[in-house]
């Protein structure tokens, strides 16, 4: 009997049209989208179904939208197939904003509260660093130590005579596994890091089309905003433990969950270690619920022996219900 973990995607998995086929086919999906629209007091579902993609990709929209699709998939699995998450999964996990989706799926957060928290999180992250002053880059073909070494060198601002003339923030944002590490920080430091990586023969080093430097210490104002919001939010013990991004370890205590969600804004998403931790616990099947197939692809590179499945469409739902 497979031991399942349910995992939830993060930013970058959004696409125009996401959730539209679910809404057309299932009342349970429509109810989730309506609940999110009501919580945000706007038709986010219309933006999800029809675009434009430029507006959907804005952090404040992409974050609640991706959660909405993940939770719509889960609610359909529950209503159509009688799936009970706590019976089928031993743990849940999510990549960055996906951690909120995972907690909502496990009953720790309500859907409306999660939508409002993610809207605030997106706006606070966007506001923390003025546009153009920060950036992110993906390094392909490096391990964590190599990425940290590149960041250390890139943090130094050099004067024309070659001497150090100060420093700028640059840190590891995501350790995604399979030789993929994302770095984040001041725009100048990110540009230097790309050049250093190329000079060191790194397979690929490329700037990412993001609007802010997520998951680094420049996000501290956003972390402060989330601390205040999470103190007011109702957080319950999840029906199954969460594997937290910043610790790659199980957590179920509501106060600890609040603290880790705050820490996550500035901390590294330790996805590689999270997947390894789940496998070490005996998980041999990881089911991605929501838009896209990014996490399933990462899992295959980290734990090639584990079974993976992405569930985001009516056909995917039908196939999963037959399998479980």
C-alpha positions in Angstrom: 0.0 0.0 0.0 1.6 3.3 -1.0 2.3 5.9 1.6 1.2 9.3 0.2 2.2 12.8 0.8 0.1 15.6 -0.7 2.3 18.5 -2.0 1.2 22.0 -3.2 2.8 24.2 -5.8 4.2 27.7 -5.5 4.5 30.8 -7.6 5.5 30.2 -11.2 2.9 27.4 -11.7 0.1 29.9 -12.7 -1.3 30.1 -16.2 -4.3 31.8 -17.8 -7.2 29.4 -17.8 -6.2 27.7 -14.6 -9.2 26.2 -12.7 -11.6 26.9 -15.6 -12.2 23.2 -16.5 -12.6 22.4 -12.8 -15.3 25.1 -12.4 -17.1 23.9 -15.5 -17.2 20.3 -14.3 -17.6 20.4 -10.5 -19.9 22.4 -8.1 -17.3 21.7 -5.3 -14.6 23.6 -7.3 -17.0 26.5 -8.1 -17.7 26.8 -4.4 -14.0 27.2 -3.6 -13.5 29.8 -6.2 -16.6 31.7 -5.0 -15.3 31.6 -1.4 -12.0 33.1 -2.5 -13.7 35.8 -4.6 -15.9 36.7 -1.6 -13.0 36.8 0.8 -11.0 39.1 -1.5 -14.2 41.1 -2.5 -13.2 40.8 -6.2 -13.5 38.3 -9.1 -10.1 36.7 -8.9 -11.7 33.6 -10.5 -12.4 35.6 -13.7 -8.7 36.6 -13.8 -7.7 33.0 -13.3 -10.0 31.6 -16.0 -9.4 34.3 -18.7 -6.2 36.3 -17.8 -4.5 38.4 -18.8 -1.5 36.4 -17.6 0.5 39.6 -16.8 -2.1 40.6 -14.2 -2.5 37.0 -12.9 1.3 36.8 -12.4 1.3 39.8 -10.1 2.4 38.3 -6.7 -0.7 39.5 -4.9 -2.9 37.7 -7.5 -0.8 34.6 -8.2 -0.5 33.6 -4.5 -4.3 33.3 -3.6 -5.1 32.0 -7.2 -2.7 29.1 -6.9 -4.1 28.2 -3.5 -7.6 28.4 -4.8 -6.9 25.8 -7.6 -5.1 23.5 -5.2 -8.0 23.6 -2.7 -10.6 23.2 -5.5 -8.9 20.0 -6.6 -8.9 18.7 -3.1 -12.6 19.6 -2.5 -13.5 17.8 -5.7 -11.6 14.7 -4.6 -13.5 14.8 -1.3 -16.9 15.3 -2.9 -16.6 13.1 -5.9 -14.5 10.3 -4.5 -15.0 10.5 -0.7 -11.2 11.1 -0.3 -10.3 12.0 3.3 -6.9 13.7 3.4 -6.0 12.4 6.8 -6.7 8.8 5.7 -4.7 9.0 2.5 -1.7 11.2 3.4 0.8 10.9 6.3 2.1 14.5 5.7 1.6 17.6 3.6 4.1 20.1 2.2 4.1 23.1 -0.1 6.6 25.2 -1.9 6.7 28.7 -0.5 3.0 30.0 -0.8 2.1 26.3 -1.3 2.8 25.9 2.4 -0.4 27.9 3.0 -2.3 25.7 0.6 -1.0 22.6 2.4 -2.2 24.0 5.8 -5.6 24.9 4.3 -5.9 21.3 2.9 -5.1 19.8 6.3 -7.7 22.0 8.0 -5.2 24.2 9.9 -6.4 27.4 8.0 -9.8 28.2 6.6 -9.9 28.9 2.8 -11.2 32.5 3.2 -8.5 33.3 5.8 -5.8 31.7 3.6 -6.9 33.8 0.6 -6.7 37.0 2.7 -3.3 36.0 4.2 -1.9 35.3 0.8 -3.2 38.5 -0.7 -1.5 40.4 2.2 1.7 38.3 1.8 1.9 39.1 -1.9 1.3 42.8 -1.4 3.8 43.0 1.5 6.5 41.1 -0.4 6.0 43.4 -3.4 6.2 46.5 -1.2 9.2 45.4 0.9 11.7 46.3 -1.9 11.1 49.0 -4.5 10.8 47.7 -8.1 14.1 47.3 -9.8 16.2 47.2 -6.6 16.1 43.5 -6.0 16.2 40.3 -8.1 16.5 36.6 -8.2 18.4 34.1 -10.4 18.4 30.4 -11.0 21.7 28.5 -10.9 21.5 25.1 -12.6 24.2 22.5 -12.0 25.2 23.5 -8.5 24.8 22.2 -5.0 23.9 24.2 -2.0 27.5 24.8 -0.9 28.5 26.0 -4.3 25.6 28.4 -4.4 26.4 29.8 -1.0 30.0 30.4 -2.1 28.9 32.3 -5.2 26.6 34.4 -3.0 29.4 35.2 -0.6 31.7 36.4 -3.4 28.8 38.3 -5.1 27.9 40.2 -2.0 31.1 42.2 -2.2 30.9 45.5 -4.0 34.3 46.2 -5.6 35.8 49.6 -6.2 37.6 50.4 -9.5 40.9 49.6 -7.9 39.6 46.1 -7.0 39.2 46.7 -3.3 36.0 46.0 -1.4 33.8 49.0 -1.3 30.9 47.7 0.7 28.5 44.8 0.5 24.9 44.0 -0.7 22.5 41.3 0.4 22.4 38.1 -1.6 21.3 34.7 -0.2 20.0 31.3 -1.2 16.2 31.5 -1.6 15.3 28.0 -2.8 17.2 24.8 -2.6 15.0 23.0 -5.1 17.1 19.9 -5.6 18.5 18.2 -8.7 21.2 20.8 -9.0 18.8 23.7 -9.1 19.3 26.5 -6.5 17.6 29.9 -6.7 19.4 33.0 -5.2 17.8 36.3 -4.2 19.0 39.7 -3.1 20.0 43.2 -4.2 19.9 43.7 -8.0 23.6 44.5 -8.3 24.6 41.4 -6.2 22.4 39.1 -8.3 24.0 40.4 -11.5 27.5 39.8 -10.1 26.4 36.3 -9.0 25.4 35.4 -12.5 28.8 36.6 -13.9 30.7 34.7 -11.1 28.7 31.5 -11.8 29.4 31.7 -15.5 33.1 32.3 -14.8 33.1 29.2 -12.5 31.6 27.1 -15.3 28.2 26.7 -13.8 25.9 24.9 -16.4 23.3 27.7 -16.4 22.8 31.0 -14.5 19.9 33.2 -15.4 17.9 36.1 -14.0 14.3 35.2 -13.2 11.3 37.3 -14.3 10.2 38.2 -10.8 9.1 41.5 -9.3 10.9 41.2 -5.9 13.7 39.3 -4.2 11.7 36.7 -2.3 13.0 34.5 0.5 15.9 36.7 1.6 16.5 39.1 4.5 15.4 42.1 2.3 11.9 40.7 2.9 12.0 41.6 6.6 9.2 44.3 6.3 7.0 41.6 4.7 7.8 39.2 7.5 6.8 41.8 10.1 3.5 42.3 8.3 2.8 38.6 8.2 3.6 38.2 11.9 0.9 40.7 12.8 -1.6 39.1 10.5 -0.9 35.5 11.7 -1.2 36.6 15.3 -4.8 37.5 14.5 -5.5 34.5 12.3 -7.2 31.3 13.5 -4.6 28.5 13.1 -5.6 25.0 14.2 -3.5 21.8 14.5 -3.5 20.2 11.0 -5.1 16.8 10.5 -1.6 15.5 9.4 1.7 17.2 10.1 3.2 19.8 7.7 6.8 19.4 6.5 7.9 23.1 7.0 10.0 24.9 4.3 12.5 26.4 6.7 13.1 23.4 8.9 12.4 20.4 6.5 10.8 18.8 9.5 7.3 17.9 10.8 5.3 20.6 12.6 1.7 20.4 14.0 1.7 22.9 16.9 -0.3 26.0 15.8 2.0 28.6 17.5 5.0 26.9 15.9 3.3 26.9 12.5 2.7 30.7 12.9 6.3 31.3 13.7 7.6 29.2 10.8 5.3 31.0 8.3 6.8 34.3 9.4 10.4 32.9 9.2 9.6 31.5 5.7 9.2 35.0 4.2 12.9 35.7 4.7 14.2 32.1 5.0 15.4 29.5 2.5 12.8 27.1 1.0 14.5 23.8 1.8 12.6 21.7 -0.8 15.3 19.2 -1.5 15.7 18.4 2.2 11.9 18.4 2.7 11.4 15.7 0.0 14.3 13.7 1.4 12.7 14.0 4.9 9.4 12.7 3.6 11.1 9.7 1.9 13.0 9.0 5.1 9.6 8.8 6.9 8.5 6.1 4.5 6.6 8.2 2.0 6.9 6.6 -1.5 4.2 8.5 -3.4 4.0 12.3 -3.7 0.8 13.7 -5.1 0.9 17.3 -6.4 -2.5 19.0 -6.1 -3.1 22.2 -8.2 -1.8 24.0 -11.2 1.1 22.7 -13.2 3.6 19.9 -12.7 6.7 21.8 -11.3 6.9 20.0 -8.0 6.5 16.5 -9.5 9.4 17.3 -11.8 11.6 18.4 -8.8 10.7 15.3 -6.8 11.7 13.0 -9.7 15.2 14.5 -9.6 15.5 14.4 -5.8 13.9 11.0 -5.1 13.8 9.1 -8.4 12.4 5.9 -6.8 9.3 7.7 -5.4 6.1 7.7 -7.4 4.8 11.1 -8.4 1.5 12.4 -9.8 0.2 15.8 -10.6 -3.5 16.4 -10.2 -5.0 19.6 -11.7 -7.7 18.7 -14.3 -10.9 16.6 -14.3 -9.1 13.8 -16.0 -6.3 13.8 -13.4 -8.9 13.7 -10.7 -10.6 10.7 -12.2 -7.3 8.9 -12.6 -6.2 9.6 -9.0 -9.5 8.4 -7.6 -9.1 5.1 -9.5 -5.6 4.8 -8.1 -6.3 5.4 -4.4 
